[in-house]
Amino acid sequence: MSTDTVRPPLAVRPSTGRVVGPLAAAWLVVEAKWTWYRKGWRATIGSSILMPLLFLIALGYGFGTQVKSGAATEGMRYVAYLAPALLASAAVQNAASESTFPILAGFKWQKIYWGIGATPMSPARIAAGELLWISMRVLISGTVYLVIAMLLGAMSGLGVVLALLFATLCGMSLAAPLVAFSATIEREGQQFNNIFRFLVLPMTLFAGTFFPVASLPVYLRPIAWLTPLWHGTELTRAAVFGRMHLWPVLGHTAYLLALFGLGAWLAARQFQRRLAV
Amino acid sequence: MAVARVRLVGGDGALVSAKGLLKSFGEFQAVKGIDVEVQPGESFGFLGPNGAGKSSTMRMIACVSPRSGGELSVLGLDPNIDGPKIRARLGVVPQEDNLDVELTVRQNLQVYGRYFGLGRAHVKAKAAELLEFAQLTDRADAEVDSLSGGMKRRLTIARALVNDPELLLLDEPTTGLDPQARHLLWDRLFRLKQAGVTLIVTTHYMDEAEQLCDRLVVMDSGRIAALGSPAELIARYCTREVLELRFPPGEQAAAEPKVADLAERTEVLPDRLLLYAHDGEAALAAAHNRGVRPLSGLVRRSSLEDVFLRLTGRTLVD
């Protein structure tokens, strides 16, 4: 029959769209974020390294003159003791701010996740892309802080590279569960204030950044041990001070990886629940 | 032609086929077992009041919302298994714009195209073409925030075309737009239809359905109340003309018995009496002869709106 070969001119012309692989998909989210971010990246970098630098200068160089080197500072100048810990602390703070309002905005204010969800991208891949983006932000801010701290003479040695990776892992071990939490928020995000007030701030004060957890009252120490920041601080100091002992390093790393893994799984599941209703 | 279509698409030839399709949210059943088939190249409408289940149905067809029961195939594939594969070939215009308002108009198109696995050079060229199509070329580098509602809607439609979709889903595409913007959009959608793109549209605007749809279903509380072309539905559920008699409030009910036999059906509204008749002028003259004196008498052709109101009732749905 002649009609067998007749194709309606455009009716079933194949679409150009295709499904991209999981890694490429996460990268596309980063690409989209970068499209927006590149306009104002200088200001953002500035604000995300301002805090640790202010702390380094005011507490490390200023208040540090009042602190005697001793067992509590691992025998170092206070500023040298503080500098690697601030790397981890800044990672946690930057990770927290990137994992809260930007995620809520994607679901609630701009609703761009629904737009992306209509493409071949799956909700889990969008979540993975967000986490990849946050890790890059944390890594880049950490690098800038690191370079400045080294120029100031507060840190030195090749261990800083490892410290940077540990700090990023530390930030992500908080970011992943926070992204999962942010994806559950339906309202305006007042809950985030509580996260910053009662989780992030106490963590930065008491998880071993400014003084050893050992100087806390006995009953408070376990709480500090639960925070990702304490593990991250132990790791960044170990890397910079060149005292990498196998088991502690493995233990801290495993704890942070576990938190990150659990958080990432929860985030993927929550993106799926929220978008595929 | 029908033979060729079957061969090209495979299976039963329908681009979308639903049997007993269900969607429930907890206790609430939004879609209560509907059967629908959309053929390649046609423009198909879902009409219904708010809460009829149109959007839920569209979201299931768009493979973003899992079905609660029944069968569904889109482009010959099962959304439960091949969701991403199907979505790669669809264009979706959601009810609520979800553009990235912090990006420019052009960036929105390019970034979105990348999610469909399209190369940078391809999306660049495609964006230029779509900007032209959506009459947004001169706003290409403006931020989306600065666009009017109609422009945003056109951009959302352009974005949905970035992957040259085989099936375009439009959920209330012109809600909230002024008449000029609506007519421009209709023109664009008609061009797509001419180019062979299959369209599925939900709307509660009857004129939109009459403009755009070859066939449509009227949905009401999760069920399909009627299926047909606009003309068929009018013929089946309505008369050719409607005579609208306007009375001072309260008097229309008294006039109704005097004229009831002049029409196939009458309807008493708070301020008007509607006579569904094949010849409205004749009915008006006959009413005058019987001494009925309305404030005004209007004869109009019946529209899909009359069908819609007959099938879904006049009660307000919020």
Interface residues (C-beta under 8 A of the other chain):
Chain A: M1 T3 D4 T5 V6 R7 P8 P9 L10 A11 V12 R13 P14 S15 T16 G17 R18 V19 V20 A24 A25 L28 E31 A32 T35 W36 Q110 K111 I112 W114 G115 I116 G117 A118 T119 P120 M121 S122 L275 A276 V277
Chain B: M1 V3 A4 R5 R7 L8 V9 F25 P40 G41 A62 V64 S65 P66 G83 P84 K85 R87 A88 R89 L90 V92 P94 E96 N98 L99 D100 V101 E102 L103 Q107 Q110 V111 Y112 R114 Y115 F116 G117 L118 H122 R159 N163 D164 P165 E166 A195 G196 V197 T198
